[in-house]
Amino acid sequence: MDKSNTPLAQEHWKNQQLQPEKPTKPKALPVPVKALLVAANLTDQTALVEVLRSTPNLQLESLPINQINTDLLAASQLLILLVPNDPKQAKTLIQSFAGKSKNMIILGKEASPEVLRIAMQSGANDFIPIESSPDELTHAIHKIAQELAQSMRLAPVIAVVNAKGGAGASFLSTALADQFAQRDRETNVALLDGDHLHGNQMLLLDSKPQYFFHDALSQVEQLDDAAITGLMSQIDNIHLLPAQPFSQLDSQCFQFEHLPTLLFKVRTHYQSVTVDLSRGPDNWSLPLLVDAQHVLVVIQDSIACLRDAASAIRYFTLQLGIPKSRLHIIFNRYTPNRSQITLADVKETVGVDSVFTVRNDYKRVSCCVDEGKRLSKFAAKEAITKDIRKICDALIPSENEHQQTGIWAKLWRK
């Protein structure tokens, strides 16, 4: 039997999905995408639905061809069209859907030049052979989602991770969000606490929240801008989404499959989003790390910490596919000329050239942590605050900062 003339085999897609070369969690789309699946063969349609619904942030609707109407097509951002093996029928189906959706991906057997020409004329984004790995389809969908994301104004995400427990990621997350808020007091910034075991951020900012991270996840479909603001604990223009201590031990508490949708809504509402991942990467937090514009790995003056940082960088780059250009090291509690490891040691060991330092200031940091004080107000002119400001300006340059040069610019920044 000629394999190329058979319908898309349901078993093929299931096997491809269940036995990938490297078992990886499906990567979330950067923005939610409303997709409509249309297939000439209902069996093939069912098989594709199983694959596509495993992609976070893909909002899929699958209907028979006779139920498709103009309103459904107009409301969809992506049409996935599975065409018959017969070239004549395939051309007719493609032409009937031409120009009726913003984006279109066509699936079919190895196409003839005539079918490919019709697909191109119909404005299709891609034509994918049905015998290909499902990864090719999800890659094409990701490409469309990235184009949609670029047309939106989404706040950058900064994820702060400890290389080793106690390196200071929680404090630095607070300090970074504080500095972004201080830099532009007319806008609001978001701080998300990803430590669902200890819930440090509400203590660091001395807040008594009414709502927590798991509340936002459970209500994510109903959240509009006003609801998001209402869920946050507000400390001036810092809006904190806190974690309830020990909530991660409750298996019924969290609906982490809604995390990509929550992150998207937060990014559309705030100017910047800082996430405290002080406990390191978990299965639930991988979408945050993979989609973050900047991942900050916090180390201190310890060979063991440096070794763990190198291991984390290898995992982030090799397993999660995060480009090194988005990875940065923060050398916390740094004492110039007295540290046992140098900045050159850090760069050589971890293989990341972007290294920031935050000077050691135990007295002021302890006061901020113990009393819930904001560093920018408690120690506005101290070296540690200047270090935090330098990191913020390097990661997300201020839109309000004038291009000044010379001595006046230097005096202004002091």
N, C-alpha and C positions, 0 to 999 in steps of 0.2 A: 504493500500500500504506500502510495506517495505521501510522505510526511508533510510536504509543503501544501498539500491540498486538503489536509484535515482541519477541522475547526480548532480553535485555541483550546488546548487540553486543560481541563481543570486540574488534573493531577500535576501537570507541568508547573503551573503557578504555585500550587501548594508546596511541592518539593523544593522549588526555588526559594520559597519564603522560609520553610522550616529548616533547610540545610544550606545556609549561606557559607561562603568560604571562610568568613570570620564572623562569629556570632556577635552582632552589634545591635544596639537598640536603635529603632528607626529615628532618624534625625527630624526634629520638628521644623516645619516651615517657618520662615521668619515672620510671616503675617498669616492670619487665617485666609484661606482660599475657598470660595464656594465653587464646587465642581459638580458637573452633571455628567453622569456616565450613560451613554447610549450604545447599545449593542444589538446587532441583528440576531444574534444567537443568545437566548436567555441563559443557557448553561454557562457560556463563556462570561456573561455578565455577572453571574453569581460568583464565579471564580475570581474575577477582577475585584469585586467589591471586598472580598476577604483580604486581598493584598492592600488595596488602597486605604481601607479604614484603619490600618495599622500605622498610618502616617499622621503624627500629631499635627493639629491645626488644619488638616484637610477636611472640610465640611462637605461630605459626599452625599449626593442624591442620585439614586439609580431608578430609572423608570423605563417601561416598555416604549418603543418608538411611537406607538399610537396614542400615548398620553403626553407626548412632548408638545408644548405650545410656545408661542412667541414670548409670553411673559416669563416662562421658566428659563428660556434661553437668555433673555435680557438680564435676568437677575443673577445669572451665573457668570463667574469670572473666568471659568475654564470649562470647555466642552471636551470630554474624552470620548472619541468616536471609534468604536470597534467595527470595522467594515468586513463584509463577506469575502471569501476567497475568490469568488468569481470577479474578474477585473471589470466587467461591464456593470455588475451590480454595485461594486465598490465605487466606481466613478459616479454613478447616479446618486448614491447615498451621500458622498462627499459634496457634490454640487448642491444637493437639497439643503445642506446645513451651512453652506458658504456664507460668511459675513453675518451670521446670526449670533455669534458669541465673541467676546473680546479676545479670547485665546482658544486655540483648538489643537489638540494632540490626536493624531490618527494612529490606530493600531491595526495591523493587517499582516498578511503573509508578505514575503519578499516582493515588493511592488515592482510592477513593470514601469518602464520610463513614462508611459502614458498616464498611469495612476499617480506617479510622483508629480508629473506636470500639473495634473488637475488639483492635487493637494496643495501645490505651491500657489497656483492661481486662486485657490479658495482661501488663502491666508493662513494655512496651518503653520503652527510653530514648529512642529516636528512630526516625522513619520517613523514609527518604531515597529520593527518586525515582531510578530507575535511569539516567535521562538527565542527572543532575547530574554536576558535576565530581567526580573522585575526592577532591579536597580536602575536600569536604563530609563524606565518609565518614571520612577520617583526622582531621578536626577533631572529629567525634563520638567517635571512639576516644580522642583526646587528652583530651577532657573526662572520660570515664570513668576514664582513667588518673590524671588529676589528683585525682579523688575518692578513688581507691584510695590515692594517695600521701598525701593528707591524713589518712587513717585510720592511717598508719604513722608511726613515729618515725624520721625520716631526718635525718642530720646536715646542717647547712647547708654549702654549697660556696662558697669564696671563690677566685676566679680573679684572679691578679695578672699584669698585662700591661705591658710597656714601651711607652711611646709612641714612644720612639726607643732604639735599642740602647745599653746601658750606663747607662740611667737609674736602675737599682738594683732591678729587680723580683725578681731572685734573692735578694738579701740581705733584702729586705723580706718575701718569702715565708717565709724561714727565721725572721725575727724575729717575724712574726705567729704562726706555728705555735708558736714558743718561748713567746710570751706566753700563748697559750691553754693550753698545757701547764702553765705556771707558775701560772696562775690557779686551776686545779683539778688538783692533783697526784694525785688518786684516779682520774682518768679518762685515757684515751689519746686522742691527737689524731693525725690523719693528715696527712702532707705528701707530695704527689705531684710529682715532677720531670717537667715537660713539655718540657724542653729535651733532646731526644734526639740533639742534635749534640754538646753539650759536657758534659752531665751534671754541672751545677755543685753540686747539693745535697749529694752525698756528700762533696765537698771542703769545703763550707761547714760541715758538721757533723762533719767528720773521721771519716767512717765507711768501713768496708771491706766493702761488701755482697757477699753470695753470690748474691742473686737480683735481677732487674731488672724494669722495667716490662713489657718484652716477654714475660718469663716468666709474669707474671700474666695477660696477655692470652691467651697460648696455653693456659693451664690454667683459664680462667675458669669453665668449666662444672663443674669438680670442686671449686672453692674453697668451703670452709665457713669458719666463723669462725676455727677453729684454723689452717687452711691460710693464710688471709689474714695472720694474725699471724706465721706462720712465714716468709712471703715478705718481710716488712718488715724493714728495718734499724732496730733499736730503740736510741734514745738517750734513756734515762730513759723518760718517757711520751710522747715524740715517736716516732711510727712512720713511717719514711720509705720510700716506694716510689721507688727511684732510677732514673735513666735511664743506660744504658750509653753512654759517649761514642762518637759516630759511628755509633750503631746505626740512625739514621734513613737513613743512606746504603745500608743493606741492605734492598732491596725485599722480601726474603723473611722479614725478621725480625719484622714487625709484622702483627697481625691486628686492625686498628683497628675493624672491624665489631663486635668484642666490647666496645668501650669502654663503651657505655651499661650493659651488664650488670655489668662490673667496677665502674663508678662506683656503681651501685645497691648492690652487695654491700659496698663500702667505706663507703657512707653508713649502712648499717644496723649497722655494726660500731663506728664511731667517733663521738665527740662533735662533731667539726668536721673539715672537709676543706679544706686549703689547697693550691692548685695553682699551681706556678710555670710560667707561660706567658711567660717573659721574651723569647722569640724572636717573640712576637706570634702572631696567629691563623693556624693552618694548617687545611687541609681536615679533617684528623683530629680537631682540637681543637674544632671548632665545637659538637659536643654539650655539651662542658664549658662553653663560654661561654654558650650559649643557656639551659642549665638552672641555671647558677650563681645563687645567691641574691644575690651581690655580685660585681661585676666592678670591680677597682681598676686604673685606668690611671695608670702612674707617669710623672711628668715631672720635669725639673730646670730650673734657671734659664737657660732658653735659648728664644729666639724660635722657632728651628727645631723644638725639641721641642714647644713649645706648638702650633705649626702641625700637626705630626704627630698630636698628641693630638686636635685638632679633627677631623681627617680620620678617625681611628679611631672617635671617638664617632659621627660621621655614618654610618659603615659599620655599627657595632653597632646603631644605632637603625633606620636605613632598610633595610638589607639583611638583618640577622639578626632584627630585630623585638624587640630587648631594650629594655624600658621604661627611661626615664631614671632612674626611681626606684631602679633596681638598679645604676646606674653611679656611680662615685665617682672623683675625682681625688686622687692623693697627690703633693703637691709635695715631692719629696725633696731633701735637702741645702739646705734652706731657711734663709736667714739674714735674720731680721727687719730691716727698714729698710735693707737693703743689696742686696736683689734687684732686678734690672733689670725684672722683671715682677711685678706685684702680684697679690694674691688676687682683686681685682676684675677685673683683666685676664683671669685664668684663667677665671673664671665667665662673663664676657661672651664670650670667644673660643670656648670649647668648649660653652657652653650647658648646663653641669651645675652645680647649686648646691652639691652635696655635695663640698667640698674639704677635705682633711686636709693638715697639714704635718708633716714630719719634719725636725727641725733638723739642721744640718750638724755632724757630729762625725767628721771624717776619721780622727783618731788611733784612736778606739775601733772604728770600723767596719773599718778596715784590719786591726786586731789580730784581730777576730772572723773576718774573711774569710781571713786568712793562717794563723791557728792553729786554726781550727775551733772557736772558743769561742762559747758561747751568750750573747747580749746580756743576757738577764735576770739572769745570774749574774755576768758580767764587769763590767757597768755598771748595776747594779740601781737606783741612785738618780739616774742621770744624766738630763738633759732628753730625750735621744733615746729612752730606754727609756720614759719617761713618755708621749712622743708615740705610741709603738707601742701602749702600754696603752690610751690614749685611743681609738685607732682600733678596737681589739678590742672595747672596751666599747660603742662606738657601733654597730658592726656586729652583734655578738652579745652582748647584755647577759648578765651572769653570773647564772645561776640561784641561786647560793649567796650573792649579795650581798644583805645586809639593807638594807631601805629606811631609811637613816639620813639625818638632816637636821641642819642647824646646824653649829656649830664642831667637834663630835666627828667628823662625817662628813668634814669637810675635813681634819682632822688624820689620820684613818685612811687617806685616799687619798694622803697625802704620803709 
